[in-house]
Amino acid sequence: MTSIAAWMSVENASSAVAFYRAAFGAVERERLANESGEVDIARLSIAGADFWIQNDPSSTPAALNGLSVRMILTVDDPDAVFAQALAAGATEIAPIYEEHGWRIGRVADPSGHHWEIGRQLT
């Protein structure tokens, strides 16, 4: 089986795991911890879609002048997930709107990564 998963650098992986759980219902599939038990690297899954995060402050969007991978999270109810992400601490970049056959909005997570949250319209 072949797959591609994002690997995102964050300032504090333990806080990032907590955010992704609260915002998107992510589950932790794998964890590599440091000597103090804090997360260094984690593989997370949102409804079966895996991605990785790593404690790497030198490669975060803030350290790279805002450069980031933009994630697209396709869900059944983008309005609910968008609101959940904002409640968990995300920053609204673009409100939910409909265009090009999608209902979609964009948030930035606390680490600075942008997430498009949407679904294709029928």
Backbone as ProteinMPNN parsed JSONL, in Angstrom:
{"seq_chain_A": "MTSIAAWMSVENASSAVAFYRAAFGAVERERLANESGEVDIARLSIAGADFWIQNDPSSTPAALNGLSVRMILTVDDPDAVFAQALAAGATEIAPIYEEHGWRIGRVADPSGHHWEIGRQLT", "coords_chain_A": {"N_chain_A": [[0.834, -1.18, 0.0], [0.51, 2.238, -0.779], [0.985, 5.492, 0.505], [0.613, 8.982, 1.313], [1.552, 11.247, 3.742], [1.232, 14.202, 5.626], [3.907, 15.904, 7.293], [4.413, 17.819, 9.944], [6.085, 20.573, 11.378], [6.231, 21.736, 14.704], [6.09, 23.999, 17.504], [5.574, 23.071, 20.101], [4.957, 19.934, 20.641], [3.332, 18.398, 22.379], [1.305, 20.214, 23.138], [0.293, 20.673, 20.583], [-0.758, 18.135, 19.917], [-2.853, 18.034, 21.778], [-4.414, 20.187, 20.83], [-5.152, 19.274, 18.194], [-6.638, 17.041, 18.854], [-8.807, 18.241, 20.241], [-9.784, 20.068, 18.315], [-10.232, 18.634, 15.901], [-10.89, 16.033, 16.525], [-8.803, 14.223, 16.479], [-6.908, 11.2, 16.82], [-4.285, 9.675, 18.625], [-1.887, 7.738, 17.121], [0.691, 6.89, 17.231], [3.543, 7.527, 19.27], [6.488, 9.219, 20.09], [8.39, 9.933, 22.749], [10.247, 12.361, 24.707], [12.884, 12.422, 27.234], [11.577, 13.563, 29.426], [9.007, 12.816, 29.068], [7.425, 14.308, 27.379], [5.873, 14.885, 24.191], [7.788, 14.237, 21.323], [7.637, 13.379, 18.656], [4.703, 12.562, 16.883], [2.266, 10.414, 15.458], [-0.763, 11.137, 14.136], [-4.305, 10.657, 13.629], [-7.102, 11.56, 11.757], [-10.158, 10.501, 11.503], [-9.155, 8.251, 10.1], [-7.325, 9.409, 8.352], [-4.008, 9.933, 8.248], [-1.404, 11.948, 9.775], [1.705, 13.522, 10.645], [3.383, 15.025, 13.432], [6.053, 17.026, 14.712], [8.255, 18.049, 17.281], [9.925, 20.757, 16.476], [11.099, 23.532, 16.529], [12.684, 25.16, 14.843], [11.713, 24.834, 12.301], [9.086, 25.641, 12.115], [6.089, 27.344, 10.893], [6.251, 30.01, 11.851], [9.012, 30.338, 12.278], [9.899, 30.133, 9.708], [9.116, 32.383, 8.354], [6.312, 32.366, 7.951], [5.845, 30.331, 6.112], [4.162, 27.369, 5.192], [2.732, 24.108, 5.025], [-0.379, 23.651, 3.5], [-3.186, 22.212, 4.74], [-5.885, 20.131, 3.698], [-8.861, 19.327, 4.97], [-11.344, 17.197, 4.52], [-14.663, 16.849, 5.296], [-17.893, 15.669, 6.502], [-19.529, 17.636, 7.699], [-18.606, 20.614, 7.438], [-19.111, 23.097, 8.669], [-19.591, 22.536, 11.389], [-17.136, 21.33, 12.175], [-15.374, 23.414, 11.615], [-16.269, 25.362, 13.469], [-15.697, 23.927, 15.801], [-12.897, 23.779, 15.65], [-12.238, 26.514, 15.9], [-13.195, 26.948, 18.502], [-11.379, 25.399, 19.864], [-9.089, 26.864, 19.7], [-8.077, 27.69, 17.235], [-7.369, 30.119, 14.627], [-9.403, 32.126, 12.658], [-9.003, 32.281, 9.199], [-10.277, 32.412, 6.711], [-13.74, 32.681, 6.423], [-16.368, 30.159, 6.412], [-17.48, 29.43, 3.183], [-19.044, 29.175, -0.093], [-17.797, 28.003, -3.117], [-16.57, 27.221, -6.345], [-17.685, 24.666, -6.35], [-17.405, 23.729, -3.762], [-17.966, 23.759, -0.207], [-16.383, 25.549, 2.098], [-13.857, 26.628, 4.44], [-11.136, 28.4, 6.053], [-8.714, 27.896, 8.598], [-6.08, 28.792, 10.899], [-3.935, 26.804, 12.737], [-2.733, 26.658, 16.205], [0.019, 26.352, 15.845], [0.536, 27.597, 13.504], [-0.004, 26.416, 11.058], [-2.051, 26.142, 8.161], [-5.412, 25.119, 7.684], [-7.714, 23.99, 5.455], [-11.086, 23.488, 5.69], [-13.635, 21.554, 4.639], [-16.183, 20.444, 2.251], [-17.07, 18.757, -0.763], [-19.615, 19.994, -2.846], [-22.713, 18.595, -3.927]], "CA_chain_A": [[0.0, 0.0, 0.0], [1.222, 3.504, -0.85], [0.242, 6.629, 1.046], [1.373, 10.201, 1.576], [1.036, 11.904, 4.938], [1.94, 15.439, 5.978], [4.774, 15.916, 8.475], [4.401, 19.237, 10.269], [6.917, 21.016, 12.49], [5.514, 22.546, 15.682], [6.9, 24.499, 18.625], [5.314, 22.245, 21.276], [4.179, 18.806, 20.122], [2.291, 17.995, 23.336], [0.194, 21.158, 22.967], [-0.286, 20.444, 19.26], [-1.598, 16.932, 20.016], [-4.078, 18.426, 22.491], [-5.219, 21.003, 19.925], [-5.722, 18.468, 17.11], [-7.703, 16.228, 19.468], [-9.973, 19.089, 20.535], [-10.289, 20.74, 17.119], [-10.6, 17.748, 14.801], [-11.147, 14.67, 16.98], [-7.659, 13.372, 16.126], [-6.46, 10.178, 17.766], [-2.85, 9.442, 18.568], [-1.598, 6.371, 16.678], [2.07, 6.577, 17.589], [4.165, 8.624, 20.015], [7.869, 9.125, 20.536], [8.504, 10.941, 23.801], [11.59, 12.654, 25.196], [13.165, 11.913, 28.584], [10.61, 14.089, 30.395], [7.678, 12.298, 28.748], [6.732, 15.177, 26.428], [5.866, 14.377, 22.819], [8.742, 14.739, 20.339], [7.032, 13.061, 17.368], [3.465, 11.793, 17.019], [1.435, 10.168, 14.28], [-2.154, 11.343, 14.484], [-5.257, 10.268, 12.602], [-8.431, 12.163, 11.781], [-11.066, 9.611, 10.763], [-8.392, 7.378, 9.219], [-6.333, 10.16, 7.58], [-2.851, 10.119, 9.122], [-0.393, 12.972, 9.582], [2.737, 13.491, 11.679], [3.879, 16.295, 13.964], [7.346, 16.882, 15.37], [8.835, 19.186, 17.976], [11.013, 21.261, 15.632], [10.864, 24.976, 16.485], [13.421, 25.841, 13.78], [11.035, 24.64, 11.019], [7.674, 25.999, 12.198], [5.745, 28.464, 10.018], [6.759, 31.269, 12.408], [10.455, 30.397, 12.06], [10.139, 30.188, 8.263], [8.421, 33.567, 7.833], [4.941, 32.073, 7.568], [5.712, 29.229, 5.165], [3.48, 26.231, 5.788], [1.912, 23.224, 4.203], [-1.794, 23.906, 3.733], [-3.902, 20.946, 4.834], [-7.296, 20.14, 3.315], [-9.594, 18.349, 5.755], [-12.664, 17.015, 3.931], [-15.555, 16.278, 6.314], [-19.314, 15.745, 6.164], [-20.129, 18.862, 8.222], [-17.519, 21.568, 7.635], [-19.485, 24.174, 9.598], [-19.398, 22.056, 12.761], [-15.701, 21.133, 12.428], [-14.801, 24.763, 11.612], [-16.6, 25.941, 14.777], [-14.962, 23.161, 16.809], [-11.499, 24.21, 15.574], [-12.156, 27.85, 16.5], [-13.371, 26.798, 19.951], [-10.174, 24.779, 20.406], [-7.991, 27.819, 19.673], [-7.649, 28.067, 15.889], [-7.652, 31.477, 14.192], [-10.086, 32.143, 11.365], [-8.33, 32.931, 8.079], [-11.377, 32.688, 5.774], [-14.954, 32.046, 6.932], [-16.988, 29.155, 5.544], [-18.145, 30.0, 2.012], [-19.234, 28.214, -1.18], [-17.193, 28.439, -4.364], [-15.93, 26.165, -7.134], [-18.249, 23.364, -6.001], [-17.032, 23.354, -2.388], [-18.304, 24.546, 0.983], [-15.048, 25.465, 2.698], [-13.302, 27.756, 5.164], [-9.749, 28.143, 6.436], [-8.23, 28.313, 9.906], [-4.68, 28.533, 11.234], [-3.831, 26.174, 14.052], [-1.826, 27.425, 17.065], [1.391, 26.249, 15.359], [0.653, 28.417, 12.307], [-0.365, 25.677, 9.855], [-3.39, 26.448, 7.667], [-6.298, 23.989, 7.426], [-8.956, 24.187, 4.739], [-12.068, 22.53, 6.218], [-14.754, 21.657, 3.714], [-16.713, 19.269, 1.552], [-17.541, 19.026, -2.111], [-21.061, 20.081, -2.973], [-23.21, 17.65, -4.943]], "C_chain_A": [[0.88, 1.244, 0.0], [0.358, 4.591, -0.248], [1.192, 7.805, 1.195], [0.733, 10.862, 2.793], [1.875, 13.15, 5.21], [2.774, 15.224, 7.233], [4.968, 17.383, 8.81], [5.275, 19.525, 11.487], [6.105, 21.94, 13.384], [6.466, 22.963, 16.791], [6.779, 23.598, 19.849], [4.389, 21.105, 20.857], [3.087, 18.353, 21.091], [1.071, 18.908, 23.238], [-0.489, 20.958, 21.623], [-1.189, 19.219, 19.266], [-2.917, 17.287, 20.691], [-4.991, 19.258, 21.594], [-5.9, 20.145, 18.865], [-6.797, 17.516, 17.63], [-8.967, 17.057, 19.646], [-10.603, 19.654, 19.265], [-10.879, 19.781, 16.1], [-10.913, 16.313, 15.228], [-10.023, 13.714, 16.627], [-7.385, 12.354, 17.227], [-4.968, 9.952, 17.541], [-2.606, 7.985, 18.214], [-0.204, 5.94, 17.067], [2.666, 7.786, 18.282], [5.6, 8.269, 20.335], [8.06, 10.274, 21.515], [9.976, 11.179, 24.157], [11.745, 12.134, 26.623], [12.154, 12.382, 29.632], [9.175, 13.648, 30.092], [6.87, 13.162, 27.802], [6.849, 14.595, 25.021], [6.974, 15.045, 22.004], [8.164, 14.569, 18.941], [5.755, 12.274, 17.631], [2.838, 11.595, 15.647], [0.001, 10.251, 14.753], [-3.034, 10.91, 13.327], [-6.568, 11.0, 12.832], [-9.308, 11.302, 10.884], [-10.324, 8.769, 9.731], [-7.364, 8.081, 8.346], [-5.172, 10.526, 8.501], [-2.027, 11.347, 8.752], [0.537, 12.938, 10.785], [3.018, 14.911, 12.157], [5.191, 16.017, 14.684], [7.713, 18.173, 16.071], [10.032, 19.64, 17.156], [10.824, 22.766, 15.464], [11.572, 25.693, 15.337], [12.742, 25.713, 12.415], [9.546, 24.961, 11.069], [7.363, 27.126, 11.209], [6.278, 29.802, 10.54], [8.256, 31.424, 12.145], [10.804, 30.556, 10.584], [9.355, 31.323, 7.598], [7.052, 33.248, 7.254], [4.771, 30.946, 6.567], [5.107, 28.016, 5.853], [2.886, 25.357, 4.703], [0.466, 23.581, 4.505], [-2.524, 22.571, 3.652], [-5.336, 21.14, 4.332], [-7.962, 18.989, 4.046], [-11.013, 18.286, 5.215], [-13.53, 16.255, 4.929], [-17.005, 16.419, 5.853], [-19.935, 17.081, 6.556], [-19.04, 19.907, 8.482], [-17.856, 22.692, 8.603], [-19.219, 23.764, 11.042], [-17.914, 21.903, 13.087], [-14.978, 22.475, 12.468], [-15.031, 25.422, 12.975], [-15.83, 25.242, 15.892], [-13.492, 23.574, 16.834], [-11.319, 25.597, 16.191], [-12.279, 27.777, 18.014], [-12.128, 26.204, 20.611], [-8.958, 25.696, 20.348], [-7.451, 28.176, 18.305], [-8.026, 29.522, 15.613], [-8.308, 31.425, 12.814], [-9.268, 32.92, 10.342], [-9.365, 33.33, 7.037], [-12.612, 31.983, 6.303], [-15.461, 30.983, 5.945], [-17.716, 29.875, 4.406], [-18.31, 28.891, 0.964], [-18.683, 28.795, -2.464], [-16.54, 27.237, -5.038], [-16.412, 24.77, -6.739], [-17.895, 22.857, -4.62], [-17.699, 24.281, -1.381], [-17.069, 24.423, 1.861], [-14.703, 26.747, 3.446], [-11.883, 27.414, 5.578], [-9.439, 28.689, 7.815], [-6.724, 28.084, 9.975], [-4.667, 27.895, 12.608], [-2.835, 26.951, 14.906], [-0.356, 27.35, 16.644], [1.618, 27.047, 14.076], [0.318, 27.706, 11.009], [-1.806, 25.99, 9.466], [-4.132, 25.168, 7.309], [-7.527, 24.482, 6.681], [-9.909, 23.106, 5.254], [-13.294, 22.639, 5.325], [-15.258, 20.323, 3.2], [-17.139, 19.706, 0.161], [-19.052, 19.058, -2.1], [-21.51, 19.12, -4.069], [-23.824, 18.368, -6.098]], "O_chain_A": [[1.886, 1.293, 0.706], [-0.855, 4.619, -0.457], [2.412, 7.644, 1.202], [-0.487, 11.014, 2.857], [3.094, 13.136, 5.037], [2.397, 14.46, 8.121], [5.61, 18.116, 8.058], [5.214, 18.818, 12.493], [5.384, 22.814, 12.903], [7.517, 22.353, 16.988], [7.761, 23.381, 20.559], [3.178, 21.294, 20.735], [2.01, 17.957, 20.646], [-0.065, 18.434, 23.254], [-1.712, 21.06, 21.527], [-2.274, 19.251, 18.685], [-3.982, 16.883, 20.224], [-6.206, 19.06, 21.594], [-7.106, 20.273, 18.656], [-7.76, 17.221, 16.923], [-10.057, 16.639, 19.258], [-11.828, 19.71, 19.154], [-11.912, 20.074, 15.497], [-11.176, 15.464, 14.376], [-10.257, 12.514, 16.487], [-7.605, 12.619, 18.408], [-4.468, 10.028, 16.418], [-3.062, 7.089, 18.925], [0.058, 4.746, 17.217], [2.351, 8.927, 17.943], [5.897, 7.165, 20.791], [7.911, 11.442, 21.156], [10.83, 10.32, 23.938], [10.845, 11.484, 27.155], [11.902, 11.68, 30.612], [8.239, 14.058, 30.778], [5.746, 12.803, 27.449], [7.813, 13.897, 24.707], [7.088, 16.271, 21.993], [8.193, 15.498, 18.134], [5.729, 11.41, 18.508], [2.873, 12.481, 14.792], [-0.406, 9.527, 15.661], [-2.577, 10.806, 12.189], [-7.079, 11.054, 13.951], [-9.212, 11.365, 9.659], [-10.807, 8.591, 8.613], [-6.595, 7.41, 7.657], [-5.329, 11.33, 9.42], [-1.954, 11.739, 7.587], [0.189, 12.384, 11.827], [2.908, 15.872, 11.395], [5.415, 14.921, 15.198], [7.512, 19.262, 15.533], [11.06, 18.963, 17.147], [10.436, 23.229, 14.392], [11.101, 26.742, 14.896], [13.133, 26.396, 11.468], [8.81, 24.59, 10.154], [8.281, 27.796, 10.736], [6.712, 30.64, 9.749], [8.719, 32.519, 11.825], [11.877, 31.055, 10.247], [8.981, 31.23, 6.429], [6.667, 33.776, 6.211], [3.639, 30.629, 6.201], [5.494, 27.674, 6.97], [2.578, 25.821, 3.604], [0.119, 23.793, 5.667], [-2.484, 21.888, 2.629], [-5.925, 22.204, 4.527], [-7.672, 17.822, 3.784], [-11.801, 19.209, 5.423], [-13.18, 15.155, 5.355], [-17.307, 17.183, 4.937], [-20.778, 17.606, 5.829], [-18.599, 20.069, 9.619], [-16.967, 23.192, 9.293], [-18.685, 24.548, 11.827], [-17.477, 22.306, 14.165], [-14.064, 22.657, 13.272], [-14.103, 25.974, 13.566], [-15.362, 25.893, 16.826], [-12.901, 23.706, 17.906], [-10.357, 25.83, 16.923], [-11.551, 28.463, 18.732], [-11.855, 26.473, 21.78], [-7.904, 25.355, 20.885], [-6.458, 28.897, 18.211], [-8.892, 30.086, 16.281], [-7.813, 30.751, 11.911], [-8.886, 34.066, 10.578], [-9.342, 34.454, 6.533], [-12.547, 30.792, 6.607], [-15.028, 30.929, 4.794], [-18.475, 30.815, 4.642], [-17.773, 27.796, 1.127], [-19.029, 29.907, -2.864], [-16.02, 26.346, -4.367], [-15.647, 23.808, -6.787], [-18.068, 21.673, -4.333], [-17.961, 25.447, -1.674], [-16.736, 23.33, 2.319], [-15.204, 27.822, 3.116], [-11.466, 26.261, 5.467], [-9.844, 29.797, 8.164], [-6.165, 27.292, 9.216], [-5.311, 28.386, 13.535], [-2.149, 27.829, 14.384], [0.438, 28.2, 17.047], [2.751, 27.165, 13.609], [0.352, 28.33, 9.948], [-2.679, 26.093, 10.327], [-3.566, 24.253, 6.712], [-8.293, 25.293, 7.202], [-9.56, 21.925, 5.25], [-13.923, 23.695, 5.258], [-14.838, 19.249, 3.633], [-17.515, 20.856, -0.065], [-19.697, 18.252, -1.429], [-20.773, 18.864, -5.022], [-24.292, 17.732, -7.042]]}, "name": "protein", "num_of_chains": 1, "seq": "MTSIAAWMSVENASSAVAFYRAAFGAVERERLANESGEVDIARLSIAGADFWIQNDPSSTPAALNGLSVRMILTVDDPDAVFAQALAAGATEIAPIYEEHGWRIGRVADPSGHHWEIGRQLT"}
